[in-house]
């Protein structure tokens, strides 16, 4: 992603992919489907994005519909700014130059539809739930100050990130290329199997340390 407010150097495709249906949404709902039965449409998750005083944008709002949503435009049209604003609302790093020139503060608001897991997380965080089941996350940003809100209640960045894990996935343009780097293969495998092998790896590490100490004494 390019610098804020500058030409992002991107082609007509969006630099990052946003899973609007959430990280745990199935391709269809229900326990299964009979042969020839069409799958149900996946429920949308991110329904709207509101941005104010961010970079070159004075104020804009984007509504997302059912199914696949694609943002297109020429280089510098602002595609990366929209994706970046989603990151900001969910706790991404803010830099002074992101604030629109002459503005004292910026605002990013996201509205999601919820599900059982999201409602459960709201209860766990002791936060109010909306009557229609939607979840509104906002971040008001000024120099040296941030105010996060979930459904109108002031919260911490940590609470926003905990909830966001159930709502949305953002994938960078070249993140998948790490799979081609041999130096990262072991770390990826360890992360994937940490629940099954974590204790064994710790025990192996301790055993190796003991072996190394004994070998040093013997030498």
WOVENNOR-V163312 format. One record per backbone hydrogen bond with DSSP energy under -1.0 kcal/mol. NH is the residue of the N-H (numbers start at 1). CO is the residue of the C=O. Records with the same first field share a line. If there is no record, write none. Layout:
BEGIN
NH = CO ; CO
END
This chain:
BEGIN
6 = 3
17 = 171
19 = 169
20 = 18
22 = 19
37 = 34
46 = 20
47 = 111
48 = 111
49 = 62
50 = 109
51 = 60
52 = 107
53 = 58
54 = 57
55 = 98
57 = 54
60 = 51
62 = 49
64 = 47
77 = 74
82 = 78
83 = 79
84 = 80
85 = 81
86 = 82
87 = 83
88 = 84
89 = 85
90 = 86
91 = 88
92 = 87
98 = 95
99 = 96
100 = 53
103 = 100
106 = 141
107 = 52
108 = 139
109 = 50
110 = 137
111 = 48
112 = 135
113 = 45
119 = 115
120 = 116
121 = 117
122 = 118
123 = 119
124 = 120
125 = 121
126 = 123
127 = 122
135 = 112
137 = 110
138 = 149
139 = 108
140 = 147
141 = 106
142 = 145
145 = 142
147 = 140
149 = 138
150 = 153
151 = 136
153 = 150
155 = 148
160 = 156
161 = 157
162 = 158
163 = 159
164 = 160
165 = 161
166 = 163
167 = 164
168 = 164
171 = 17
177 = 174
178 = 175
179 = 176
180 = 177
181 = 178
184 = 181
185 = 182
188 = 184
189 = 185
190 = 186
191 = 187
192 = 188
193 = 189
197 = 193
198 = 194
201 = 197
202 = 198
203 = 199
204 = 200
205 = 201
206 = 202
207 = 203
208 = 204
209 = 205
210 = 206
211 = 207
212 = 208
213 = 209
214 = 210
215 = 211
216 = 212
217 = 213
218 = 214
219 = 215
END
